Amino acid sequence: MRPAGRGARPRKRFGQHFLHDPAVIERIAAAIAPASGDALVEIGPGRGALTRCLLESDCASLDAIEIDRDLAAVLREEWSGDSRFCLRNEDALRVDFGALARQRGARLRVIGNLPYNISTPLLFHLLQNVRDIRDLHVMLQREVIARMAARAGDPAYGRLTVMLSPWVEVEHLFDVGPGAFQPPPRVWSAVARLVVRAGPAFPVCPAFPAVVAAAFAHRRKTLRNALRGVATAEQIERSGVDPSARPETVSPALFNAIAGHVRLPTDAS
């Protein structure tokens, strides 16, 4: 059988790099290990190389979200005979994943070779419906995966690490070289598994995103200076954090502790 979408040309505006290495495709499918009853969601199926492997499982459904109309048409035709397959010609940033989970009657298992140019916004968008997601298997630029899986004190530790931490456990699975794609990207990629926690690692304060964003906007500065206008040195100290510490040394829980002393401008008096 011919590969789905063969001949479709990659489009730069969508950041397309089509995965074609059979060994990598099989390794990703094995890591996902779809089971009977699973509601799968594949973001950016491209030419359908991984889609085919996923549909060889006993999954209950596979919703493929593809923004490229030409690819969407080819993929829809390719699997029109499989009632489990639903092609959604949409921008993943606009998809209501909570509504999709309710439609499928199950928490979603999200899979994606995510475009590098929208990877962080898309991850934050998925977090808005984190209770409707069971896990995510994503392929991203290797440096982004390193940031996701980092710990306080690591060079890669940053805003993305901290914002993911309350909701998911991140595991870096393996790296993927440029030759696995057509056309080859200029960077290495990596695959990670994100498992949604049964409950948040800590009760997240409303000011948590604002505190984290402010801190890492000035990561070379001390917290006293990076959070100026957001939290005072006294508030930072009351949280059990040294105001002279730098953001990359502070754990997610301690950022949340700082946020607990911060009153947002929209808070009621």
Buried (B, 14 or more C-beta within 10 A) or exposed (E): EEBBBEEBEBEEEBBBBBBBBEEBBEBBBEBBEBEEEBBBBBBBBBBBBBBBBBBEBEBBBBBBBBBBEEBBBBBBEBBEEEEBBBBBBEEBBEBEBBEBBEEBEBBBBBBBBBBBEBBBEBBBBBBEBBEBBBBBBBBBBBBBBBBBBBEBEEEBBBBBBBBBBBBBBBBBBBEBBEEBBBEEBEBBBBBBBBBBEEEBBBEBBEBBBBBBEBBBEBEEBBBBEBBBEBBBBEBBBBBEBBBEBBBBEBBBBBBBBBBBBBEEEEEEE
